[in-house]
């Protein structure tokens, strides 16, 4: 079994920053999995924010390019999302995901609210 736990969400003013963390535990060779952040805002579908391969290649949604940075530490089974220049439209529940072949695991999510 694999567990993913997100942390770091909260309330921030527009233009502010947050750093999300995702801790993986259980029966997983973390570095073998592609990891990613997704978000789900009320009234919208869940959308991809960013992904990162085990080797460190990253991919971003156009809406966050230049503002968010995804990273990982395979030795610590950790993934991060540095979010800068936050906008109200970034408000959502952010989910951590890891996947490899047919296996896909999700965290419980962490709320990010960008508001003045």
Helices and strands as residue ranges (DSSP letters): E 2-7, E 10-12, E 18-26, G 30-32, E 34-40, E 47-52, E 58-60, E 68-73, G 74-76, E 78-83, G 88-90, E 92-100, E 103-106, E 110-114
